[in-house]
Amino acid sequence: MPFTYSRTVHFQDTDAAGVVYFANVLAICHEAYEASLATSGINLKAFFRNPTVAIPIVHASVDFYRPMFCGDELTIQLNPQQLADDEFAISYQIFANEISGRCSAKSMTKHVCIDSVNRTRKNLSEEIINWLSQF
């Protein structure tokens, strides 16, 4: 079952045409990611400031199906999946105003766990494995 995050589109999220700027979709997805971590009990300050481990995004993509405008109520469904001992991907479905039930955009991010000092891959922590298993 996916994690669900709700958010309103703000004026600052839009471009000159009045629709959500493409790069801001990834920022919104990252908000959902952070919310899912916090909901599962992960301390965000400790997670993102860990001096020995980092989990950078190594790939991201977005497909757009319907425009999203300032004031739209978004529902983001997040579904992470472990790919290997040291990596996972998150797929996102974004719905605007959910009246039609039609998806406005789909996104995917791929994350790799690394040692922050020597930048070599390392296995995902038990904390992240537990987070992954919730969805």
DOMISE-522849 format. One record per atom (N, C-alpha, C): residue number from 1; residue in one letter; x, y, z. Coordinates in steps of 0.001 Angstrom, whole numbers, always signed. Atoms other than C-alpha are relative to their C-alpha. Example, Ala and Ser with C-alpha at 12.3 -4.5 7.8 and 13.67 -1.06 7.14 Angstrom:
% residues 2
> seq, type, xx, yy, zz
> 1, a, +890, -1190, +0
> 1, a, +12300, -4500, +7800
> 1, a, +900, +1200, +0
> 2, s, -820, -1190, -60
> 2, s, +13670, -1060, +7140
> 2, s, -770, +1090, +730
This chain:
% residues 135
> seq, type, xx, yy, zz
> 1, m, +853, -1181, +0
> 1, m, +0, +0, +0
> 1, m, +895, +1240, +0
> 2, p, -876, -1176, +90
> 2, p, +1552, +3358, -984
> 2, p, -206, +978, +1159
> 3, f, +97, -1112, -939
> 3, f, +2275, +6230, +1375
> 3, f, -678, +1145, -741
> 4, t, +720, -1106, +635
> 4, t, -25, +9200, +660
> 4, t, +345, +1312, +699
> 5, y, -373, -1328, -480
> 5, y, +1016, +12824, +1036
> 5, y, -863, +1029, -722
> 6, s, +852, -1040, +593
> 6, s, -1213, +15859, +466
> 6, s, +700, +1349, +82
> 7, r, -653, -1306, +84
> 7, r, -86, +19318, -565
> 7, r, -758, +889, -962
> 8, t, +598, -989, +893
> 8, t, -1468, +22490, -2135
> 8, t, +1084, +583, -888
> 9, v, -954, -661, +907
> 9, v, +267, +23944, -5205
> 9, v, +17, +1483, +353
> 10, h, -185, -1413, -317
> 10, h, +1669, +27365, -4317
> 10, h, +413, +759, -1266
> 11, f, -379, -841, +1134
> 11, f, +2253, +30270, -6697
> 11, f, +1477, -193, -353
> 12, q, -1447, +158, +235
> 12, q, +6020, +29801, -6272
> 12, q, +348, -1310, -708
> 13, d, -223, +1271, +690
> 13, d, +5658, +26269, -7703
> 13, d, -223, +98, -1503
> 14, t, +425, -93, +1400
> 14, t, +4411, +27566, -11044
> 14, t, +982, +818, -841
> 15, d, -831, -747, +941
> 15, d, +6078, +28975, -14146
> 15, d, -805, +1143, -616
> 16, a, +660, -1142, +633
> 16, a, +5165, +31913, -16400
> 16, a, -1314, -378, -672
> 17, a, +1249, +456, +613
> 17, a, +2431, +29811, -18027
> 17, a, -1057, -334, +1051
> 18, g, +961, +248, -1067
> 18, g, +785, +29308, -14625
> 18, g, -151, -1461, +399
> 19, v, +49, +1426, -365
> 19, v, +1437, +25564, -14386
> 19, v, +1241, -339, +828
> 20, v, -1132, +408, -822
> 20, v, +3742, +23707, -12014
> 20, v, +1235, -173, -878
> 21, y, -1283, +81, +704
> 21, y, +7325, +24133, -13221
> 21, y, +535, -1419, +137
> 22, f, -359, +1418, +36
> 22, f, +8726, +20743, -14207
> 22, f, +937, -416, +1134
> 23, a, -952, +369, -1052
> 23, a, +11621, +20763, -11700
> 23, a, -649, +3, +1381
> 24, n, +675, -58, -1293
> 24, n, +9267, +21627, -8858
> 24, n, -789, -1266, +294
> 25, v, +663, +1290, -240
> 25, v, +7471, +18317, -9356
> 25, v, +939, -909, +792
> 26, l, -967, +812, -750
> 26, l, +10649, +16608, -8155
> 26, l, +139, +502, +1439
> 27, a, -64, -549, -1357
> 27, a, +10815, +18962, -5154
> 27, a, -1218, -434, +812
> 28, i, +1222, +439, -673
> 28, i, +7214, +18092, -4295
> 28, i, +93, -1484, +339
> 29, c, -187, +1429, -276
> 29, c, +8023, +14387, -4597
> 29, c, +966, -197, +1163
> 30, h, -961, +127, -1102
> 30, h, +10990, +14888, -2282
> 30, h, -660, +340, +1334
> 31, e, +764, -297, -1217
> 31, e, +8640, +16487, +266
> 31, e, -755, -1246, +471
> 32, a, +742, +1225, -336
> 32, a, +6536, +13323, +119
> 32, a, +940, -1060, +568
> 33, y, -1028, +928, -482
> 33, y, +9683, +11198, +576
> 33, y, +360, +320, +1447
> 34, e, -348, -413, -1355
> 34, e, +10680, +13202, +3652
> 34, e, -1147, -284, +973
> 35, a, +1156, +262, -865
> 35, a, +7153, +12929, +5079
> 35, a, -145, -1490, +289
> 36, s, +114, +1445, -222
> 36, s, +7166, +9151, +4596
> 36, s, +1071, -489, +971
> 37, l, -1057, +361, -943
> 37, l, +10500, +8859, +6416
> 37, l, -396, +395, +1423
> 38, a, +396, -489, -1322
> 38, a, +9227, +10981, +9319
> 38, a, -1153, -816, +572
> 39, t, +1153, +786, -453
> 39, t, +5956, +9056, +9510
> 39, t, +425, -1378, +488
> 40, s, -457, +1323, -412
> 40, s, +7892, +5809, +9813
> 40, s, +910, +61, +1225
> 41, g, -768, -131, -1231
> 41, g, +9808, +7193, +12814
> 41, g, +1456, +389, -196
> 42, i, -1388, -396, +255
> 42, i, +13049, +8272, +11138
> 42, i, +168, +1481, +357
> 43, n, -319, -1367, -379
> 43, n, +14571, +11410, +12657
> 43, n, +639, +681, -1209
> 44, l, -485, -627, +1235
> 44, l, +14999, +13664, +9603
> 44, l, +1299, +769, +195
> 45, k, -1227, -758, -238
> 45, k, +17660, +15876, +11155
> 45, k, +1196, -946, +39
> 46, a, -1097, +967, -85
> 46, a, +19831, +12867, +12003
> 46, a, +217, -686, -1342
> 47, f, -95, +711, +1276
> 47, f, +19071, +11161, +8678
> 47, f, +752, +817, -1046
> 48, f, -595, -824, +1048
> 48, f, +20056, +14071, +6437
> 48, f, +1333, +635, +408
> 49, r, -1277, -565, -443
> 49, r, +23016, +15195, +8556
> 49, r, +975, -1078, +432
> 50, n, -859, +1112, -383
> 50, n, +24580, +11753, +9045
> 50, n, +1399, +210, -606
> 51, p, -1344, -272, +531
> 51, p, +28362, +12294, +8749
> 51, p, +667, -1208, -674
> 52, t, -646, +1191, +558
> 52, t, +29098, +8707, +7655
> 52, t, -754, -643, -1151
> 53, v, +823, +635, +1031
> 53, v, +26225, +7731, +5334
> 53, v, -804, +1061, -741
> 54, a, +851, -862, +830
> 54, a, +24490, +9488, +2448
> 54, a, -785, -893, -956
> 55, i, +828, +744, +947
> 55, i, +21700, +8315, +165
> 55, i, -415, +953, -1121
> 56, p, +308, -954, +1070
> 56, p, +21915, +10542, -2913
> 56, p, -925, -597, -1065
> 57, i, +798, +383, +1163
> 57, i, +19494, +10453, -5814
> 57, i, +954, -55, -1188
> 58, v, -898, +165, +1143
> 58, v, +21353, +9093, -8837
> 58, v, -736, +17, -1339
> 59, h, +808, -82, +1221
> 59, h, +18485, +9163, -11333
> 59, h, -1380, +517, +380
> 60, a, +1357, -505, -221
> 60, a, +15172, +11020, -11588
> 60, a, -684, +188, -1353
> 61, s, +775, -234, +1225
> 61, s, +12410, +11205, -14191
> 61, s, -1412, +417, +378
> 62, v, +1389, -428, -181
> 62, v, +8980, +12790, -14550
> 62, v, -711, -88, -1343
> 63, d, +887, -13, +1163
> 63, d, +6183, +12165, -17043
> 63, d, -1245, +794, +387
> 64, f, +1149, -873, -263
> 64, f, +3379, +14727, -17276
> 64, f, -1183, -418, -861
> 65, y, +1216, +401, +706
> 65, y, -215, +13898, -18228
> 65, y, -1069, +1091, +8
> 66, r, +990, -1071, -141
> 66, r, -2316, +16862, -17028
> 66, r, +678, +1170, +724
> 67, p, -628, -1130, -695
> 67, p, -1365, +20395, -15945
> 67, p, -464, +108, +1448
> 68, m, +326, -276, -1405
> 68, m, -1289, +21340, -12261
> 68, m, +164, +1501, +200
> 69, f, +55, -1449, -129
> 69, f, -2160, +24926, -11274
> 69, f, +49, +432, +1454
> 70, c, +11, -583, -1335
> 70, c, -1772, +27214, -8264
> 70, c, -1377, -224, +633
> 71, g, +1246, +265, -712
> 71, g, -4392, +26249, -5690
> 71, g, -468, -1434, -100
> 72, d, +387, +1418, +102
> 72, d, -4719, +22633, -6834
> 72, d, +409, -746, +1261
> 73, e, -306, +889, -1121
> 73, e, -4864, +20117, -4021
> 73, e, +602, -1272, -579
> 74, l, -690, +1170, +526
> 74, l, -2325, +17412, -4781
> 74, l, -38, -1151, +992
> 75, t, -189, +1232, -761
> 75, t, -2289, +13845, -3563
> 75, t, +1148, -732, -672
> 76, i, -1167, +693, +535
> 76, i, +1080, +12170, -3993
> 76, i, +46, -1376, +629
> 77, q, -130, +1373, -478
> 77, q, +1252, +8402, -3720
> 77, q, +1428, -451, -252
> 78, l, -1411, +373, +48
> 78, l, +4761, +7168, -2954
> 78, l, +113, -1496, +249
> 79, n, -176, +1442, -146
> 79, n, +5820, +3559, -3405
> 79, n, +1478, -350, -199
> 80, p, -1410, +351, +137
> 80, p, +9462, +2643, -2625
> 80, p, +193, -1497, -214
> 81, q, -319, +1403, +256
> 81, q, +11090, -594, -3726
> 81, q, +1508, -185, +83
> 82, q, -1420, +297, -90
> 82, q, +14452, -2057, -2764
> 82, q, +439, -691, -1278
> 83, l, -527, +555, +1245
> 83, l, +16526, -2834, -5861
> 83, l, +1202, -906, +239
> 84, a, -1201, +771, -339
> 84, a, +19713, -4191, -4262
> 84, a, +314, +287, +1468
> 85, d, -370, -225, -1399
> 85, d, +21461, -4266, -887
> 85, d, +350, +1448, +288
> 86, d, -450, -1374, -196
> 86, d, +22622, -694, -1453
> 86, d, -802, +1038, -794
> 87, e, +768, -974, +777
> 87, e, +19894, +932, -3562
> 87, e, -1494, -293, +26
> 88, f, +1455, +113, +110
> 88, f, +16183, +1599, -3876
> 88, f, -512, +1050, -966
> 89, a, +681, -959, +874
> 89, a, +13778, +3396, -6175
> 89, a, -1332, +360, +636
> 90, i, +1317, -439, -472
> 90, i, +10673, +5377, -5368
> 90, i, -803, +424, -1220
> 91, s, +914, -448, +1051
> 91, s, +7774, +5685, -7783
> 91, s, -1075, +866, +656
> 92, y, +984, -967, -483
> 92, y, +5337, +8558, -7359
> 92, y, -1106, +142, -1037
> 93, q, +1134, -386, +842
> 93, q, +1870, +9194, -8761
> 93, q, -594, +1251, +625
> 94, i, +506, -1274, -491
> 94, i, +561, +12738, -8465
> 94, i, -1373, +258, -613
> 95, f, +1374, -272, +414
> 95, f, -3135, +13507, -8619
> 95, f, -357, +1413, +434
> 96, a, +452, -1358, -312
> 96, a, -4583, +17045, -8755
> 96, a, -1507, +5, +147
> 97, n, +1419, -182, -310
> 97, n, -7959, +17682, -7150
> 97, n, -811, -1290, -29
> 98, e, +550, +1359, -38
> 98, e, -8751, +13947, -7413
> 98, e, -1467, -145, -403
> 99, i, +1391, +126, +441
> 99, i, -12157, +14642, -8955
> 99, i, -105, -1075, -1071
> 100, s, +74, +952, +1109
> 100, s, -11459, +12677, -12092
> 100, s, +702, -1308, +326
> 101, g, -778, +1186, -310
> 101, g, -9095, +10203, -10452
> 101, g, +1101, -263, -1004
> 102, r, -1031, +166, +1029
> 102, r, -6760, +10731, -13395
> 102, r, +1325, +569, +500
> 103, c, -1339, -377, -430
> 103, c, -3041, +10972, -12746
> 103, c, +488, +1221, -780
> 104, s, -555, -1186, +643
> 104, s, -1425, +14358, -13459
> 104, s, +1455, -186, -390
> 105, a, -1412, +245, +291
> 105, a, +2178, +13154, -13348
> 105, a, +457, -1257, +713
> 106, k, -674, +1129, -637
> 106, k, +4342, +10161, -12551
> 106, k, +1480, +333, +45
> 107, s, -1413, -272, -169
> 107, s, +7861, +10387, -11237
> 107, s, +678, -1226, +592
> 108, m, -792, +1072, -595
> 108, m, +10661, +8056, -10221
> 108, m, +1347, +579, +399
> 109, t, -1350, -340, -428
> 109, t, +13823, +8579, -8204
> 109, t, +707, -1283, +410
> 110, k, -818, +1146, -386
> 110, k, +16635, +6075, -7725
> 110, k, +1064, +511, +968
> 111, h, -895, -404, -1076
> 111, h, +18764, +6291, -4565
> 111, h, +1041, -1086, +249
> 112, v, -1082, +934, -310
> 112, v, +22114, +4685, -3700
> 112, v, +607, +394, +1339
> 113, c, -609, -231, -1306
> 113, c, +23563, +4330, -211
> 113, c, +1521, -25, -144
> 114, i, -1456, -82, +83
> 114, i, +27192, +5434, +79
> 114, i, +607, +401, +1341
> 115, d, -807, -490, -1108
> 115, d, +29868, +5994, +2693
> 115, d, +328, +1456, -323
> 116, s, -190, -1431, +264
> 116, s, +30050, +9795, +2994
> 116, s, +1458, +408, -124
> 117, v, -1411, -380, -2
> 117, v, +33805, +9845, +3521
> 117, v, +706, -443, -1275
> 118, n, -745, +487, +1167
> 118, n, +35164, +7614, +757
> 118, n, -857, -190, -1252
> 119, r, +930, +25, +1148
> 119, r, +32096, +7721, -1548
> 119, r, -139, -1373, -650
> 120, t, +217, +1360, +506
> 120, t, +31870, +3932, -1917
> 120, t, -1364, -480, +464
> 121, r, +1312, +544, -347
> 121, r, +28617, +2017, -1879
> 121, r, +66, -795, +1289
> 122, k, +123, +826, -1199
> 122, k, +27454, +447, +1355
> 122, k, -1445, -433, +133
> 123, n, +1349, +536, -155
> 123, n, +24435, -1574, +2389
> 123, n, -921, +1004, +680
> 124, l, +1019, -827, -633
> 124, l, +21229, +191, +3324
> 124, l, -80, -336, +1483
> 125, s, +120, +210, -1445
> 125, s, +20745, +635, +7063
> 125, s, -1279, -771, +320
> 126, e, +1194, +711, -469
> 126, e, +18245, -1410, +9026
> 126, e, -1199, +954, +54
> 127, e, +1037, -1027, -63
> 127, e, +16276, +1817, +9502
> 127, e, -672, +179, -1366
> 128, i, +551, -160, +1347
> 128, i, +15844, +2215, +5714
> 128, i, -667, -1285, -467
> 129, i, +626, +1281, +344
> 129, i, +15124, -1496, +5246
> 129, i, -1391, -73, +627
> 130, n, +1314, -11, -675
> 130, n, +12312, -1137, +7805
> 130, n, -959, +953, -686
> 131, w, +844, -967, +708
> 131, w, +11011, +1960, +6010
> 131, w, -504, -595, -1307
> 132, l, +373, +618, +1269
> 132, l, +11032, +108, +2684
> 132, l, -1066, -1084, +188
> 133, s, +918, +1123, -224
> 133, s, +9151, -2841, +4164
> 133, s, -1412, +437, +369
> 134, q, +1329, -508, -373
> 134, q, +6249, -632, +5257
> 134, q, -929, +206, -1194
> 135, f, +827, -354, +1163
> 135, f, +5060, -57, +1716
> 135, f, -51, -1164, -958
